[in-house]
Amino acid sequence: MSLQLSEIGYGDTVSSYAQLVAETCWSGVLNSLEVQHTYPATFPKDKTFTMMGGMYSAGTTWAFNVLRNISLLQNKTVFSAYSERMSPKVLDKFQNHDVLLFKGHVLGKSFQNLIRHTPATLIVPVRDPRDAMCSLMNRFNYSFGHALQVVSMSAENILNVQTKLPHLILRYESGFTNTVESVYKLAHYVGFNLSVDQAQDVFESMKPQRVKELIRSLEQSRAIQPSRPRVSVDPKTNWHPNHVGDLKIGNYKSQFSSEQRDLVNNQLAEFIAHFRYENDAEAVKRAA
């Protein structure tokens, strides 16, 4: 069985993250309530619940769709969406789906509680935050200040979550999106078994050219709008217009001024040190 574009395609048009998140989350009052969430001791053993809680522009959507495509190849029913908060509506999806798959960049306490108290799994792609900022600026027209703001929030969340919850780290600079071994790693981590042919089929479906073709089909069907790459998103796959970047490492060195680099290095010092991004030369060497 091979994956066709129609099978890994899209759902209803959603023009903004606000509209998308509203479908799977409570209102702002959730922030004050979510810490009180408790979950039953018995979790559906035949169900799979995975959260992608990674840095911006770190291959999070690639990993998200790898697991989605694996599930479809194995004839699983899948509910996939962007959400950073838990709600009863999310758990209700288990009634009609084998797999629940979510993506976000700042993991809320409600999802953290779910992962802590159930067999739900957490996958955390990371990337040099300076390059993550460049990617947001170049692909989605973020300003420097806005990119620094959202990347800083994600970095703080990742540092907090990875000390408290079991998780799988995927390092962008390792080139994990370029190897079929990453498909096996993701499948194994969430409890799926794959044949060699299945793994290769999923990997081929996620190569940059195939993803670009899928994004073009989304644009042609008007599921997403090329003129609004930041906010226009396919709700099932989370692909945006212009989503595939140049895959380069170290763009910030030519893109940022010395003042901008100093500001970012200071604000993101803890994340940079924790993931060993302090030395530019070493970061590039590790990725080679």
C-alpha positions as CSV (number, residue, x, y, z in Angstrom):
1,M,0.0,0.0,0.0
2,S,1.4,3.4,-0.9
3,L,0.3,6.9,0.3
4,Q,-1.5,9.1,-2.2
5,L,-2.0,12.8,-2.0
6,S,-5.7,12.3,-1.5
7,E,-5.0,10.1,1.5
8,I,-2.6,12.4,3.3
9,G,-4.5,15.5,2.3
10,Y,-6.5,18.1,4.0
11,G,-9.7,18.9,5.9
12,D,-12.0,22.0,6.0
13,T,-10.5,25.3,5.3
14,V,-9.2,27.1,8.4
15,S,-7.9,30.6,7.9
16,S,-6.3,31.2,11.2
17,Y,-4.8,29.5,14.3
18,A,-7.3,31.2,16.5
19,Q,-10.1,29.5,14.5
20,L,-8.3,26.2,14.5
21,V,-7.5,26.2,18.2
22,A,-11.0,27.2,19.1
23,E,-12.2,23.8,17.7
24,T,-10.2,21.8,20.2
25,C,-9.8,24.1,23.2
26,W,-11.7,25.8,25.8
27,S,-11.7,29.6,26.0
28,G,-9.2,31.6,28.0
29,V,-10.6,30.5,31.2
30,L,-8.9,27.1,30.6
31,N,-5.6,28.6,31.8
32,S,-7.0,28.9,35.3
33,L,-8.7,25.5,35.2
34,E,-6.4,23.2,33.4
35,V,-4.0,22.6,36.3
36,Q,-7.0,20.9,38.1
37,H,-7.4,18.2,35.4
38,T,-7.2,14.6,36.5
39,Y,-7.4,11.6,34.3
40,P,-8.8,8.1,34.8
41,A,-6.4,5.4,35.9
42,T,-7.6,3.3,33.0
43,F,-6.5,4.7,29.6
44,P,-7.7,3.1,26.4
45,K,-4.9,0.5,25.7
46,D,-5.9,0.2,22.0
47,K,-5.5,4.0,21.5
48,T,-2.5,6.1,20.7
49,F,-2.2,9.7,21.9
50,T,0.9,11.7,20.9
51,M,1.9,15.4,21.4
52,M,4.5,17.1,19.3
53,G,5.7,19.9,21.5
54,G,8.8,21.3,19.7
55,M,10.7,24.5,18.8
56,Y,9.4,26.5,15.9
57,S,10.8,25.5,12.5
58,A,12.5,22.4,13.9
59,G,10.9,19.7,11.9
60,T,7.9,19.4,14.2
61,T,5.4,19.3,11.4
62,W,7.5,16.8,9.5
63,A,7.5,14.5,12.5
64,F,3.7,15.1,13.1
65,N,2.9,14.0,9.5
66,V,5.3,11.0,9.6
67,L,3.2,9.7,12.5
68,R,0.0,10.6,10.8
69,N,1.0,8.8,7.6
70,I,2.2,5.8,9.6
71,S,-1.2,5.6,11.2
72,L,-3.0,5.8,7.9
73,L,-0.8,3.1,6.4
74,Q,-1.8,0.8,9.2
75,N,-5.5,1.6,8.6
76,K,-5.9,3.6,11.8
77,T,-8.5,6.3,12.2
78,V,-6.7,9.5,13.0
79,F,-7.7,12.8,14.6
80,S,-4.8,15.3,14.1
81,A,-4.8,19.0,14.9
82,Y,-2.9,22.0,16.3
83,S,-3.6,22.4,20.0
84,E,-1.6,23.3,23.0
85,R,-4.4,22.9,25.6
86,M,-6.5,20.0,26.7
87,S,-10.3,20.0,26.7
88,P,-13.0,17.3,27.2
89,K,-13.7,17.6,23.4
90,V,-10.2,16.3,22.8
91,L,-10.6,13.2,24.9
92,D,-14.1,12.6,23.3
93,K,-12.3,12.1,20.0
94,F,-11.1,8.7,21.3
95,Q,-14.6,7.3,20.8
96,N,-14.3,7.5,17.0
97,H,-10.5,7.5,16.4
98,D,-7.6,5.1,17.1
99,V,-5.0,7.8,17.1
100,L,-5.0,11.3,18.5
101,L,-2.1,13.4,17.3
102,F,-1.5,17.0,18.3
103,K,1.1,19.7,17.5
104,G,2.1,22.8,19.5
105,H,5.0,24.9,20.5
106,V,4.1,25.9,24.1
107,L,2.7,22.8,25.9
108,G,0.0,23.8,28.4
109,K,-0.4,22.3,31.9
110,S,-3.4,20.3,30.8
111,F,-1.4,18.4,28.2
112,Q,1.5,18.1,30.6
113,N,-0.9,16.5,33.1
114,L,-2.2,14.1,30.5
115,I,1.3,13.0,29.5
116,R,2.3,12.7,33.2
117,H,-0.6,10.5,34.2
118,T,-1.3,8.4,31.1
119,P,0.7,6.5,28.4
120,A,0.4,9.5,26.1
121,T,3.8,10.2,24.5
122,L,5.7,13.5,24.0
123,I,8.1,14.3,21.1
124,V,10.2,17.4,21.2
125,P,12.1,18.5,18.1
126,V,14.6,21.2,18.9
127,R,16.7,23.6,16.8
128,D,19.1,26.5,17.3
129,P,16.6,29.2,18.3
130,R,18.5,31.8,16.2
131,D,17.9,29.8,13.0
132,A,14.3,29.1,14.1
133,M,13.8,32.8,14.2
134,C,15.3,33.3,10.8
135,S,13.0,30.6,9.4
136,L,9.9,32.3,10.8
137,M,11.1,35.6,9.4
138,N,11.9,34.3,5.9
139,R,9.0,31.9,5.4
140,F,6.1,33.6,7.3
141,N,7.1,37.2,7.3
142,Y,7.6,37.5,11.1
143,S,9.3,40.6,12.3
144,F,12.5,40.2,14.3
145,G,10.7,41.2,17.5
146,H,7.7,38.8,17.0
147,A,10.0,35.9,16.1
148,L,12.1,36.5,19.2
149,Q,8.9,36.6,21.3
150,V,7.4,33.3,20.1
151,V,10.7,31.5,20.0
152,S,11.5,32.6,23.5
153,M,8.2,31.3,24.8
154,S,8.8,27.9,23.1
155,A,12.3,27.7,24.4
156,E,11.2,28.4,28.0
157,N,8.5,25.8,27.7
158,I,10.8,23.1,26.3
159,L,13.3,23.7,29.1
160,N,10.6,23.3,31.7
161,V,8.8,20.3,30.1
162,Q,11.9,18.2,29.4
163,T,12.9,18.2,33.0
164,K,9.5,16.9,34.1
165,L,8.1,14.5,31.5
166,P,9.3,11.5,29.5
167,H,10.0,12.6,26.0
168,L,11.9,12.0,22.8
169,I,14.3,14.7,21.6
170,L,14.8,15.2,17.9
171,R,17.6,17.6,17.0
172,Y,17.1,19.4,13.7
173,E,20.9,19.8,13.2
174,S,21.2,16.0,13.2
175,G,19.3,15.9,9.9
176,F,16.6,13.7,11.3
177,T,14.2,14.7,8.5
178,N,16.6,13.3,5.9
179,T,16.8,9.7,7.1
180,V,14.4,6.8,7.0
181,E,15.8,5.8,10.4
182,S,13.8,8.7,11.9
183,V,10.6,7.1,10.7
184,Y,11.5,3.9,12.5
185,K,12.4,5.9,15.6
186,L,9.1,7.7,15.7
187,A,7.1,4.6,15.1
188,H,8.9,2.7,17.8
189,Y,8.5,5.5,20.3
190,V,4.8,5.5,20.1
191,G,4.4,1.8,19.8
192,F,3.9,1.1,16.1
193,N,5.6,-1.7,14.1
194,L,6.6,-1.0,10.6
195,S,7.8,-3.1,7.7
196,V,10.7,-2.0,5.6
197,D,8.4,-1.1,2.7
198,Q,6.1,0.9,5.0
199,A,8.9,2.9,6.5
200,Q,10.3,3.7,3.1
201,D,6.9,4.6,1.8
202,V,6.3,7.0,4.6
203,F,9.8,8.5,4.2
204,E,9.3,9.1,0.5
205,S,6.0,10.8,1.2
206,M,7.8,13.3,3.4
207,K,10.6,14.3,1.1
208,P,10.7,18.1,0.4
209,Q,9.5,17.8,-3.2
210,R,6.5,15.6,-2.2
211,V,5.5,17.9,0.6
212,K,5.7,20.9,-1.8
213,E,3.4,19.0,-4.2
214,L,0.9,18.4,-1.4
215,I,1.1,22.1,-0.3
216,R,0.4,23.1,-3.9
217,S,-2.6,20.9,-4.0
218,L,-3.9,22.5,-0.8
219,E,-3.4,25.9,-2.4
220,Q,-5.1,24.9,-5.6
221,S,-8.1,23.5,-3.7
222,R,-8.2,26.8,-1.7
223,A,-7.8,24.8,1.6
224,I,-4.9,27.2,2.4
225,Q,-4.2,30.7,1.1
226,P,-0.7,31.5,-0.4
227,S,-1.1,35.2,0.4
228,R,-1.4,34.4,4.1
229,P,1.4,31.9,4.9
230,R,1.5,32.7,8.6
231,V,-2.1,32.1,9.5
232,S,-3.4,29.9,6.7
233,V,-3.0,26.3,7.7
234,D,-4.5,22.9,6.8
235,P,-6.1,21.7,10.0
236,K,-5.3,18.0,9.5
237,T,-1.7,18.1,8.3
238,N,-0.7,21.6,9.7
239,W,1.1,22.5,6.5
240,H,1.2,26.2,5.7
241,P,1.9,27.8,2.3
242,N,5.7,28.2,1.9
243,H,6.2,25.7,4.7
244,V,9.3,24.0,3.3
245,G,12.4,26.0,4.2
246,D,15.9,25.9,2.8
247,L,17.0,23.4,5.5
248,K,20.3,25.4,6.0
249,I,22.1,25.7,9.3
250,G,23.6,29.0,10.5
251,N,21.4,31.4,8.5
252,Y,21.3,33.8,11.4
253,K,25.0,34.6,11.1
254,S,24.5,36.4,7.8
255,Q,20.9,37.6,8.5
256,F,21.2,39.1,12.0
257,S,23.2,42.2,12.8
258,S,25.7,42.0,15.7
259,E,23.3,43.9,17.9
260,Q,20.5,41.4,17.1
261,R,22.8,38.4,17.7
262,D,23.8,39.9,21.1
263,L,20.1,40.4,22.0
264,V,19.1,36.9,21.0
265,N,22.1,35.3,22.7
266,N,21.3,37.0,25.9
267,Q,17.6,36.3,25.9
268,L,18.0,32.7,24.9
269,A,21.2,31.9,26.8
270,E,19.8,29.1,28.9
271,F,18.3,27.2,25.9
272,I,21.5,27.8,23.8
273,A,23.6,26.4,26.6
274,H,21.4,23.5,27.5
275,F,21.3,22.2,23.9
276,R,24.9,23.1,23.2
277,Y,24.4,25.8,20.6
278,E,26.9,28.2,22.2
279,N,29.7,27.5,19.7
280,D,28.6,28.2,16.1
281,A,31.4,26.2,14.6
282,E,30.7,23.2,16.8
283,A,26.9,23.3,16.0
284,V,27.7,23.2,12.2
285,K,30.3,20.5,12.7
286,R,27.8,18.3,14.6
287,A,25.3,18.7,11.8
288,A,27.7,17.8,9.0
